[in-house]
Structure formats: structure tokens, C-alpha cells
Amino acid sequence: MSTILNTKEEDRLAGSTSTAAEVPSAIPPGSDVSRNHGIAFLGEFVGTTMFLLFSLGGTSVALQAANSVTGQVKDGASVANSDNLLYIAIIFGASLAANVWCFFRISGGLFNPAVTLAFVTIGGITPIRGVLLFIAQIAGGLAGAALADGLTPGPLFAATTLGGGASIAQGLFIEVFMTAMLVFTILIVAVEKNKTTFIAPVAIGLSFFICEMFSVYYTGGSLNPARSLGPAVMNRKFPGYFWIYWVGPILGSLLAAGFYKLLKLVRYETNLGPDCDGDGVSYEYSNDVRARLNRIEGLLTQQAKHVSAV
């Protein structure tokens, strides 16, 4: 009887194997590079547009009461308003997290030329894909700002300007270090695959949130050339220090990418850490598929013995 069942099972498996072999892949890998570039371009354009629509629209809501970077003006100088600053930081962080989660499987969900530069630097995407995403992000930044401007009454109060007495040099380096924090978070939780990669958008959103909490008062919290360009074009106002919103994020991106490549050079993954399985094995061992399967089989065997003993 067992022989008959085994024969039937073999026939069924053979039949399923032959059937699967006869069904060609709908999209053979690498067969349509232009099509894939087009999908990524579309996803990045729409994603950047949606990210900045909600972010800039929310910022404009927070600043409608008074035309200043913080929502209050006293004796001609801006005064910190923690409620408005918190509102702006939350809307940017939440908008980024939600849209990254939606679009990361379509285009990568970068939404930022500085992030794109980092990905090209570490070899995560090709230079051609990087140029296409850069164009999509700039276009999405303009589209998002235009939509936010059109959907809200009055001017779009979402421009990035220096405030709080910050000098141009201070503003530049605030943008550098804030962008480095954001980009490094993306590289270490999304590019580096680990047990928490599936919730990487949450970590990215939180990273952006804390960076905004620090920087909004002093620089407007750009960290993204596309984010600064859109409102500047809509309001037709380009301050003389506008260049810091390009140079700062670019330098921050390169700083984060350089630190990431240094960690890869020294093989940081061999160090014991939270990605271990709790038994002292290294990341390298835990990534050995055969070893993991052997360990799983051993655990199942132990569990079966325990059940039979009971």
C-alpha cells in the first residue's frame, strides 16, 4: 500500500514539476530593462509627489497663523513654538514612513536626490537608474508643492529658510549631519537585510522625525533638495543661501555612504549583535542557509522526542 502511495506521490510531484517547467515566467529577469526603468520612474515620481503633498500641506497648515518658520513672531524675530515644530516634524516623518511603505517595492521609495546619490555611491543602483530617479524626484517635488499650493488658501508657508539666529555655516552643517543621519538609517535598516527590514519604513520615518525636531527651527528641515526646490519655485523666492539646501544634503549623503562602506570593509556583520539567534552564533553563520536548515531540523527532532515522551 505504501509503495502505491509513494508511486502516486512521485507521479504527482513529477507532473507538478513538468507543469511548472512548461509555464514560462511572465517577466523574465533582465529581459526588459527599459520597462523596469519606466516603472521605477513612475513610482518615484508619484511617491515623491504624495510624500511632499502631505508634508508641505501639513507644514503650511502649521504656519498659517503667522508667516514665520516657527509660527510666532516677536519683535521682528522668530520665536520657538514647540507645538508647531512638533506638528511639522510629525507630518514629515509620518508622510515619509507611509509613502516609503507604499512605494519601496515599486521604485525603492527614495524620494530624495541625496538618498539616490548614496545608493549610487554604494552600488545599490546603477548610475542610469540614479539619473532617472533624480529627474523623477525633482519633478515630484515640483508637483507636490504645486498641489499643496493649489489645495490650500493663501501662500504656501513651507519654504526652507534659516531661523533662530543660525548662520549660513551653521545651517549648512545642520543639513549635512541631519541628512547623514537619515541616509545612514536607510542604508543600515533597508539596504542591509536583517530581521527588522520589514519594518524599515517605520525606522526611516522615526529617523526623519528626530532630524526634523532638531533642524526645522534653524533651517526649515530640508534634508532633501527636491523638498526645498518645490516651495521656492511656487513662492518665486530663492534666498542667497539657497545653495545650502543642495550642498548640505549632498555632503551628508556622501558622509553616510562613506561610513556605511567603512563598516562593510571591516565586515561589521561578523560582530555579535541583535541579529544573532540567541545562541552566540555569528551573523555569518546564521546566514548560512544549510546550517540554518540543519538547526531547524534538529529543533523539530527534539520537539518530536519531547512530544512522544509525554
C-alpha positions as a Markdown table, in Angstrom:
| # | Residue | x | y | z |
|---|---|---|---|---|
| 1 | Met | 0.0 | 0.0 | 0.0 |
| 2 | Ser | 2.8 | 2.4 | 0.9 |
| 3 | Thr | 4.5 | 1.6 | -2.4 |
| 4 | Ile | 1.4 | 2.5 | -4.3 |
| 5 | Leu | 1.1 | 5.8 | -2.4 |
| 6 | Asn | 4.7 | 6.6 | -2.9 |
| 7 | Thr | 4.4 | 5.9 | -6.6 |
| 8 | Lys | 1.3 | 8.1 | -6.9 |
| 9 | Glu | 3.1 | 10.8 | -4.9 |
| 10 | Glu | 6.1 | 10.6 | -7.2 |
| 11 | Asp | 3.8 | 10.8 | -10.2 |
| 12 | Arg | 2.0 | 13.9 | -8.8 |
| 13 | Leu | 5.3 | 15.6 | -8.0 |
| 14 | Ala | 6.7 | 14.8 | -11.4 |
| 15 | Gly | 3.5 | 16.1 | -13.0 |
| 16 | Ser | 3.6 | 19.3 | -11.0 |
| 17 | Thr | 7.3 | 19.7 | -11.8 |
| 18 | Ser | 6.7 | 19.3 | -15.5 |
| 19 | Thr | 3.8 | 21.6 | -15.4 |
| 20 | Ala | 5.8 | 24.3 | -13.7 |
| 21 | Ala | 8.6 | 23.9 | -16.2 |
| 22 | Glu | 6.1 | 24.4 | -19.1 |
| 23 | Val | 4.8 | 27.7 | -17.7 |
| 24 | Pro | 7.2 | 30.4 | -18.7 |
| 25 | Ser | 8.0 | 33.3 | -16.4 |
| 26 | Ala | 5.7 | 36.3 | -17.1 |
| 27 | Ile | 8.6 | 38.7 | -17.0 |
| 28 | Pro | 12.0 | 37.0 | -17.5 |
| 29 | Pro | 14.6 | 38.7 | -15.3 |
| 30 | Gly | 16.6 | 41.3 | -17.1 |
| 31 | Ser | 14.6 | 41.0 | -20.3 |
| 32 | Asp | 13.0 | 44.4 | -20.2 |
| 33 | Val | 15.4 | 46.9 | -18.7 |
| 34 | Ser | 13.6 | 50.0 | -20.2 |
| 35 | Arg | 10.3 | 48.8 | -18.9 |
| 36 | Asn | 11.7 | 48.4 | -15.4 |
| 37 | His | 13.3 | 51.8 | -15.5 |
| 38 | Gly | 9.9 | 53.2 | -16.6 |
| 39 | Ile | 8.2 | 51.6 | -13.6 |
| 40 | Ala | 10.7 | 52.9 | -11.2 |
| 41 | Phe | 10.5 | 56.4 | -12.7 |
| 42 | Leu | 6.7 | 56.4 | -12.4 |
| 43 | Gly | 6.7 | 55.1 | -8.9 |
| 44 | Glu | 9.3 | 57.5 | -7.7 |
| 45 | Phe | 7.5 | 60.5 | -9.3 |
| 46 | Val | 4.2 | 59.6 | -7.8 |
| 47 | Gly | 5.7 | 58.6 | -4.4 |
| 48 | Thr | 7.7 | 61.9 | -4.2 |
| 49 | Thr | 4.6 | 63.9 | -5.1 |
| 50 | Met | 2.5 | 62.2 | -2.5 |
| 51 | Phe | 5.2 | 62.4 | 0.2 |
| 52 | Leu | 5.7 | 66.2 | -0.3 |
| 53 | Leu | 2.0 | 66.9 | -0.9 |
| 54 | Phe | 1.2 | 65.8 | 2.7 |
| 55 | Ser | 4.4 | 67.1 | 4.2 |
| 56 | Leu | 4.2 | 70.6 | 2.6 |
| 57 | Gly | 0.5 | 70.8 | 3.0 |
| 58 | Gly | 0.8 | 70.0 | 6.7 |
| 59 | Thr | 3.6 | 72.4 | 7.2 |
| 60 | Ser | 1.6 | 75.2 | 5.6 |
| 61 | Val | -1.3 | 74.4 | 8.0 |
| 62 | Ala | 1.0 | 74.7 | 11.0 |
| 63 | Leu | 2.4 | 78.0 | 9.8 |
| 64 | Gln | -0.8 | 79.7 | 8.5 |
| 65 | Ala | -1.3 | 81.6 | 11.8 |
| 66 | Ala | 1.9 | 83.5 | 11.4 |
| 67 | Asn | 4.3 | 83.7 | 8.5 |
| 68 | Ser | 7.5 | 82.5 | 10.3 |
| 69 | Val | 9.4 | 79.3 | 10.4 |
| 70 | Thr | 8.1 | 78.6 | 13.9 |
| 71 | Gly | 4.6 | 80.1 | 13.8 |
| 72 | Gln | 5.3 | 83.1 | 16.1 |
| 73 | Val | 7.0 | 86.4 | 15.6 |
| 74 | Lys | 8.1 | 88.7 | 18.5 |
| 75 | Asp | 9.9 | 92.0 | 17.9 |
| 76 | Gly | 10.6 | 91.0 | 14.3 |
| 77 | Ala | 12.3 | 87.8 | 15.3 |
| 78 | Ser | 11.0 | 84.2 | 15.1 |
| 79 | Val | 10.2 | 82.6 | 18.5 |
| 80 | Ala | 10.3 | 78.8 | 19.0 |
| 81 | Asn | 6.8 | 77.3 | 19.1 |
| 82 | Ser | 7.1 | 73.7 | 20.2 |
| 83 | Asp | 3.6 | 72.8 | 19.1 |
| 84 | Asn | 4.2 | 73.9 | 15.6 |
| 85 | Leu | 7.6 | 72.4 | 15.4 |
| 86 | Leu | 6.3 | 69.1 | 16.7 |
| 87 | Tyr | 3.4 | 69.2 | 14.2 |
| 88 | Ile | 5.8 | 69.8 | 11.3 |
| 89 | Ala | 8.2 | 67.0 | 12.4 |
| 90 | Ile | 5.3 | 64.5 | 12.8 |
| 91 | Ile | 3.8 | 65.2 | 9.4 |
| 92 | Phe | 7.1 | 64.9 | 7.6 |
| 93 | Gly | 8.1 | 61.7 | 9.5 |
| 94 | Ala | 4.7 | 60.1 | 9.1 |
| 95 | Ser | 4.3 | 61.0 | 5.5 |
| 96 | Leu | 7.7 | 59.6 | 4.7 |
| 97 | Ala | 7.1 | 56.3 | 6.5 |
| 98 | Ala | 3.7 | 55.8 | 4.9 |
| 99 | Asn | 4.8 | 56.5 | 1.4 |
| 100 | Val | 8.1 | 54.5 | 1.7 |
| 101 | Trp | 6.0 | 51.6 | 2.8 |
| 102 | Cys | 3.7 | 52.0 | -0.2 |
| 103 | Phe | 6.4 | 52.5 | -2.9 |
| 104 | Phe | 9.5 | 50.7 | -1.8 |
| 105 | Arg | 8.6 | 47.6 | -3.8 |
| 106 | Ile | 8.0 | 49.8 | -6.9 |
| 107 | Ser | 10.9 | 52.2 | -7.1 |
| 108 | Gly | 12.7 | 51.7 | -3.8 |
| 109 | Gly | 10.8 | 54.6 | -2.2 |
| 110 | Leu | 13.8 | 57.0 | -2.1 |
| 111 | Phe | 12.0 | 60.4 | -2.7 |
| 112 | Asn | 15.3 | 62.3 | -2.2 |
| 113 | Pro | 18.2 | 63.1 | -4.6 |
| 114 | Ala | 20.6 | 62.8 | -1.6 |
| 115 | Val | 19.4 | 59.2 | -0.9 |
| 116 | Thr | 19.7 | 58.4 | -4.6 |
| 117 | Leu | 23.3 | 59.7 | -4.6 |
| 118 | Ala | 24.1 | 57.4 | -1.6 |
| 119 | Phe | 22.6 | 54.4 | -3.4 |
| 120 | Val | 24.7 | 55.1 | -6.5 |
| 121 | Thr | 27.8 | 55.6 | -4.4 |
| 122 | Ile | 27.5 | 52.2 | -2.6 |
| 123 | Gly | 26.5 | 50.4 | -5.9 |
| 124 | Gly | 22.9 | 49.8 | -4.8 |
| 125 | Ile | 21.6 | 51.1 | -8.1 |
| 126 | Thr | 23.2 | 51.9 | -11.4 |
| 127 | Pro | 24.1 | 55.5 | -12.4 |
| 128 | Ile | 21.4 | 55.3 | -15.2 |
| 129 | Arg | 18.7 | 54.4 | -12.7 |
| 130 | Gly | 20.1 | 57.1 | -10.4 |
| 131 | Val | 19.7 | 59.8 | -13.0 |
| 132 | Leu | 16.2 | 58.7 | -13.8 |
| 133 | Leu | 15.2 | 58.7 | -10.2 |
| 134 | Phe | 16.8 | 62.1 | -9.7 |
| 135 | Ile | 14.7 | 63.5 | -12.5 |
| 136 | Ala | 11.5 | 61.9 | -11.1 |
| 137 | Gln | 12.2 | 63.2 | -7.6 |
| 138 | Ile | 12.8 | 66.8 | -8.8 |
| 139 | Ala | 9.6 | 66.6 | -10.9 |
| 140 | Gly | 7.7 | 65.1 | -8.0 |
| 141 | Gly | 9.0 | 67.8 | -5.7 |
| 142 | Leu | 7.6 | 70.5 | -8.0 |
| 143 | Ala | 4.3 | 68.6 | -8.5 |
| 144 | Gly | 3.9 | 68.0 | -4.8 |
| 145 | Ala | 4.5 | 71.7 | -4.0 |
| 146 | Ala | 2.1 | 72.8 | -6.8 |
| 147 | Leu | -0.6 | 70.5 | -5.5 |
| 148 | Ala | -0.1 | 71.7 | -1.9 |
| 149 | Asp | -0.1 | 75.3 | -3.1 |
| 150 | Gly | -3.3 | 74.8 | -5.1 |
| 151 | Leu | -5.2 | 72.9 | -2.5 |
| 152 | Thr | -4.6 | 75.4 | 0.4 |
| 153 | Pro | -5.7 | 79.0 | 0.5 |
| 154 | Gly | -3.1 | 81.8 | 0.6 |
| 155 | Pro | 0.6 | 81.4 | 0.1 |
| 156 | Leu | 2.4 | 78.1 | 0.6 |
| 157 | Phe | 4.1 | 78.5 | 4.0 |
| 158 | Ala | 6.5 | 75.7 | 3.6 |
| 159 | Ala | 9.7 | 77.3 | 2.3 |
| 160 | Thr | 13.0 | 76.3 | 3.9 |
| 161 | Thr | 14.7 | 79.4 | 5.4 |
| 162 | Leu | 17.3 | 80.0 | 8.1 |
| 163 | Gly | 15.9 | 80.9 | 11.5 |
| 164 | Gly | 16.6 | 81.0 | 15.2 |
| 165 | Gly | 19.7 | 83.1 | 14.6 |
| 166 | Ala | 21.5 | 80.3 | 12.7 |
| 167 | Ser | 24.3 | 81.5 | 10.4 |
| 168 | Ile | 24.8 | 80.2 | 6.9 |
| 169 | Ala | 27.7 | 77.9 | 8.1 |
| 170 | Gln | 25.6 | 76.6 | 10.9 |
| 171 | Gly | 22.7 | 76.0 | 8.6 |
| 172 | Leu | 24.9 | 74.1 | 6.1 |
| 173 | Phe | 26.3 | 71.7 | 8.7 |
| 174 | Ile | 22.9 | 71.2 | 10.3 |
| 175 | Glu | 21.8 | 70.0 | 6.9 |
| 176 | Val | 24.9 | 67.9 | 6.5 |
| 177 | Phe | 24.6 | 66.0 | 9.7 |
| 178 | Met | 20.8 | 65.6 | 9.7 |
| 179 | Thr | 20.9 | 64.2 | 6.1 |
| 180 | Ala | 23.7 | 61.9 | 7.1 |
| 181 | Met | 21.6 | 60.5 | 9.9 |
| 182 | Leu | 18.6 | 60.0 | 7.6 |
| 183 | Val | 20.6 | 58.4 | 4.8 |
| 184 | Phe | 22.6 | 56.1 | 7.2 |
| 185 | Thr | 19.3 | 54.9 | 8.7 |
| 186 | Ile | 18.0 | 54.0 | 5.3 |
| 187 | Leu | 21.2 | 52.1 | 4.4 |
| 188 | Ile | 21.5 | 50.2 | 7.6 |
| 189 | Val | 17.8 | 49.1 | 8.0 |
| 190 | Ala | 16.7 | 48.9 | 4.4 |
| 191 | Val | 19.7 | 48.1 | 2.3 |
| 192 | Glu | 21.2 | 45.7 | 4.9 |
| 193 | Lys | 18.7 | 42.9 | 5.2 |
| 194 | Asn | 18.0 | 41.7 | 8.7 |
| 195 | Lys | 15.2 | 40.6 | 11.0 |
| 196 | Thr | 13.8 | 44.1 | 11.1 |
| 197 | Thr | 13.9 | 45.0 | 7.4 |
| 198 | Phe | 10.1 | 44.5 | 7.1 |
| 199 | Ile | 9.5 | 47.5 | 9.4 |
| 200 | Ala | 12.3 | 49.6 | 7.9 |
| 201 | Pro | 9.8 | 52.3 | 6.8 |
| 202 | Val | 8.9 | 52.9 | 10.5 |
| 203 | Ala | 12.6 | 53.3 | 11.4 |
| 204 | Ile | 13.1 | 55.7 | 8.4 |
| 205 | Gly | 10.1 | 57.8 | 9.4 |
| 206 | Leu | 11.3 | 58.0 | 13.0 |
| 207 | Ser | 14.8 | 59.0 | 11.9 |
| 208 | Phe | 13.3 | 61.7 | 9.7 |
| 209 | Phe | 11.1 | 62.8 | 12.7 |
| 210 | Ile | 14.0 | 63.3 | 15.1 |
| 211 | Cys | 16.1 | 65.1 | 12.4 |
| 212 | Glu | 13.1 | 67.5 | 11.8 |
| 213 | Met | 12.7 | 68.1 | 15.5 |
| 214 | Phe | 16.3 | 69.4 | 15.6 |
| 215 | Ser | 16.5 | 71.2 | 12.3 |
| 216 | Val | 13.1 | 72.8 | 11.4 |
| 217 | Tyr | 13.7 | 75.7 | 13.8 |
| 218 | Tyr | 17.1 | 76.6 | 12.3 |
| 219 | Thr | 17.0 | 75.6 | 8.6 |
| 220 | Gly | 13.4 | 74.6 | 7.9 |
| 221 | Gly | 14.5 | 70.9 | 8.0 |
| 222 | Ser | 15.1 | 70.3 | 4.3 |
| 223 | Leu | 17.5 | 67.2 | 4.1 |
| 224 | Asn | 16.2 | 67.0 | 0.6 |
| 225 | Pro | 16.9 | 69.3 | -2.4 |
| 226 | Ala | 13.5 | 68.4 | -4.0 |
| 227 | Arg | 11.7 | 69.4 | -0.8 |
| 228 | Ser | 13.3 | 72.9 | -0.8 |
| 229 | Leu | 13.0 | 73.5 | -4.6 |
| 230 | Gly | 9.3 | 73.0 | -4.8 |
| 231 | Pro | 8.1 | 75.7 | -2.4 |
| 232 | Ala | 10.9 | 78.1 | -3.6 |
| 233 | Val | 9.5 | 77.8 | -7.2 |
| 234 | Met | 5.9 | 78.2 | -6.1 |
| 235 | Asn | 6.7 | 81.3 | -4.0 |
| 236 | Arg | 9.3 | 82.5 | -6.5 |
| 237 | Lys | 11.7 | 83.2 | -3.7 |
| 238 | Phe | 15.3 | 82.0 | -3.7 |
| 239 | Pro | 17.3 | 83.3 | -0.7 |
| 240 | Gly | 21.0 | 84.0 | -1.3 |
| 241 | Tyr | 21.9 | 81.0 | 0.9 |
| 242 | Phe | 19.6 | 78.6 | -1.0 |
| 243 | Trp | 22.6 | 76.6 | -2.1 |
| 244 | Ile | 23.0 | 75.1 | 1.4 |
| 245 | Tyr | 19.9 | 73.0 | 0.7 |
| 246 | Trp | 21.7 | 71.3 | -2.1 |
| 247 | Val | 25.3 | 71.2 | -0.9 |
| 248 | Gly | 24.3 | 70.2 | 2.7 |
| 249 | Pro | 22.3 | 67.1 | 1.7 |
| 250 | Ile | 24.9 | 66.1 | -0.9 |
| 251 | Leu | 27.7 | 66.2 | 1.7 |
| 252 | Gly | 25.6 | 64.4 | 4.3 |
| 253 | Ser | 24.7 | 61.7 | 1.8 |
| 254 | Leu | 28.4 | 61.1 | 0.9 |
| 255 | Leu | 29.3 | 61.1 | 4.6 |
| 256 | Ala | 26.7 | 58.4 | 5.4 |
| 257 | Ala | 27.7 | 56.4 | 2.3 |
| 258 | Gly | 31.3 | 56.6 | 3.3 |
| 259 | Phe | 30.7 | 55.4 | 6.8 |
| 260 | Tyr | 28.5 | 52.6 | 5.5 |
| 261 | Lys | 31.2 | 51.4 | 3.1 |
| 262 | Leu | 33.7 | 51.5 | 6.0 |
| 263 | Leu | 31.5 | 49.3 | 8.1 |
| 264 | Lys | 31.2 | 46.9 | 5.2 |
| 265 | Leu | 35.0 | 47.0 | 4.7 |
| 266 | Val | 35.7 | 45.8 | 8.2 |
| 267 | Arg | 32.9 | 43.3 | 7.9 |
| 268 | Tyr | 30.8 | 44.6 | 10.8 |
| 269 | Glu | 28.3 | 41.8 | 10.3 |
| 270 | Thr | 30.7 | 39.3 | 11.9 |
| 271 | Asn | 30.3 | 41.1 | 15.2 |
| 272 | Leu | 27.8 | 39.6 | 17.7 |
| 273 | Gly | 24.7 | 41.6 | 17.8 |
| 274 | Pro | 20.9 | 41.6 | 17.9 |
| 275 | Asp | 20.7 | 39.7 | 14.6 |
| 276 | Cys | 22.2 | 36.6 | 16.2 |
| 277 | Asp | 19.8 | 33.8 | 17.0 |
| 278 | Gly | 20.4 | 34.0 | 20.7 |
| 279 | Asp | 22.8 | 31.1 | 20.9 |
| 280 | Gly | 26.0 | 33.1 | 20.4 |
| 281 | Val | 26.4 | 32.3 | 16.7 |
| 282 | Ser | 27.7 | 35.0 | 14.4 |
| 283 | Tyr | 25.7 | 36.8 | 11.7 |
| 284 | Glu | 27.8 | 35.0 | 9.1 |
| 285 | Tyr | 26.8 | 31.6 | 10.5 |
| 286 | Ser | 23.2 | 32.5 | 10.8 |
| 287 | Asn | 23.1 | 33.5 | 7.2 |
| 288 | Asp | 24.4 | 30.1 | 6.1 |
| 289 | Val | 21.2 | 28.5 | 4.7 |
| 290 | Arg | 22.3 | 24.9 | 5.1 |
| 291 | Ala | 23.4 | 25.5 | 8.7 |
| 292 | Arg | 20.0 | 27.1 | 9.5 |
| 293 | Leu | 18.1 | 24.3 | 8.0 |
| 294 | Asn | 20.1 | 21.8 | 10.0 |
| 295 | Arg | 19.4 | 23.6 | 13.2 |
| 296 | Ile | 15.7 | 23.8 | 12.4 |
| 297 | Glu | 15.6 | 20.0 | 11.7 |
| 298 | Gly | 17.4 | 19.5 | 15.0 |
| 299 | Leu | 14.9 | 21.6 | 16.9 |
| 300 | Leu | 12.0 | 19.7 | 15.2 |
| 301 | Thr | 13.5 | 16.4 | 16.1 |
| 302 | Gln | 13.9 | 17.4 | 19.8 |
| 303 | Gln | 10.3 | 18.7 | 19.8 |
| 304 | Ala | 9.1 | 15.4 | 18.4 |
| 305 | Lys | 11.0 | 13.4 | 21.0 |
| 306 | His | 9.6 | 15.6 | 23.7 |
| 307 | Val | 6.0 | 15.1 | 22.5 |
| 308 | Ser | 6.4 | 11.3 | 22.2 |
| 309 | Ala | 7.9 | 11.1 | 25.7 |
| 310 | Val | 4.9 | 13.0 | 27.1 |
